[in-house]
Amino acid sequence: MKRVAALLTALLLAAPVAAQAPDGAALYKRCAACHLPSGAGVPGAFPPLQTDFVTLAGKPDGRRYLALVVIKGIAGPLTIDGKAYRSAMPAQSMLDDAGIAAVLNHVGSTIAKAGSGFRAFTPAEVAAARKSGEGLTAANVGALHATVGGK
């Protein structure tokens, strides 16, 4: 009996622990420094994360763009909801693909309140965006906004 108990204990201790998914709300706190906790942004400096996000998250090219904004950062003038924004956002290079998916999902579900039509980002989708945008700069990402149907 002792052998069985010892074997079971060894197996349980050797079992891989499932990786905990990143906490998108906790990660968003970094974004909130500029975009504010509500996602309302700062007029002329940091854009809001509502209507434009919902529009872009509903399109394949828009989803790639949103992932690239976090991966590469963004620079250059943007026009969102008819208002100009002229600041830059640095790449969030400390985040892996799962972290980027988690923060984008938090923005989509909680900040932008995209609703039941919102399709969650996956780490694999973020990885594909990362690979496809290897040669892009933050300025290149900024120029993509208008081409992917941003509002």
N, C-alpha and C positions, 0 to 999 in steps of 0.2 A: 504494500500500500504506500509505503514511504517513497518507493521508486516512482510510482505513478504520480504522486503529488509533486515530487521533485521534477519529473519530466514535464508536467503541465506548467509548473512555475517557470521552468526554463523556456518553454515555448511561448508563454505569455510575455516574458521579458524580452524575448528575441523578436516578437512580432513587430513589424514596422508600425510606427505611429502615423496615422493619417495627418497629412499636412493641413494646418489650419488655414482657411481662406483669409486673405488680407481683409482688414476692416476698412471699407470704403469711407465710412463716416470719419474715422480717425485720420485717414490719409487726407481727406478733404480739408482738414484744419489748416494744412499748409496752403491750400488754394484760397481759403477764406481770408487770408491776409490781404489779398488784392481784390478778389471777387466778392468778398464779404460772406458771412455765414449764410445769408439768405440767397446768395448767388446774384444779387441785384447789380453787382459791379460798381464802378465809380465813373460817372459821366466824363467822357473825354480821355480817360486813362485805361480802365479795365472793363471790358464788356460784360453785360449780364449773361447769365447761363440759363436762359429759359427758352424763349421762342426759337432762337437760332439753333440751339442744341437739339430741340425736339425735331425741327425740320431736317437737320443734318443726320441725326440718328436714324431717320427713316429711310435713308438712301445708302446703298453700298459705298459710293464714293465719299459721301458725307461721313460715314462711320470711319472709313480709313483716315479722312482728314482729322476727325476728332482725336483718334489715337495718335496721329502724327503730331498734333499740337502738344500733347503731353510728352511724347517721345523726343521730339526735336526742338520744342519751343516754337515761338512764333514772333515774327518781327515785321514791321511795316505797317502802313495804315490799313485799317479795316473799317468797313462800314457795316454796322449791324443795326437793324431796325431803323435805318435812315440816319443813324448817328455815327460820327467819325470817332475812331479810337486810334491813338498814335503811340502807345507804349509797346513794350516788348515783354514777352514771357520767356523765362529761361527753360531749357529742357529739364525735365524732371528725371535726370539720369539715375537717381537713387532708387527708382521704382522698377521692378521687374514687370513682365507681362501680366502676371496675376494681379499685381498692385495697380497697374494702369487700368485693367478691366474693372477692378473693384471700385476705383474712384470714379470712372466713367459711369458705372452702374449706379453709384450713389447719386451722382449728378442727375442722371436720367430719371431715377425713381423718386428721389427726395427733393432735390433742388429744382429741377425743371418740371417735375410732376408730369412726366410724359404719359402716364396712364397705362391702361391695359395693352395698348398697341406697342409699347416699348419692348424691344427685344434686347435682352441682356448681352453685353459684350463678353467674349470669352478670351482667356489667355491665348488660345490658338489664333483668334482673329487679330489680336494685338500683335502677336508675333509675325503674322503675315504682313500687317501694315508696316512693322519695323523693317522687315526684309525688303519690302517694295520701296521704302523711302530711304534706303541706306545712303544715297548720294545727296539727299536734300539738306538744305540749310533752313534755319528759322525763317529767313526771308522767302525762300521757296514755298514753305508751308503757308506763310501769310498770303502769298499770291494765289494759292489754291482756293482760298475761301470763296471768291466770286465764281470760280469755275465749277464748284461742286454744289452750287445752289444755296449758299448761305443767304440769310435774310438781312 
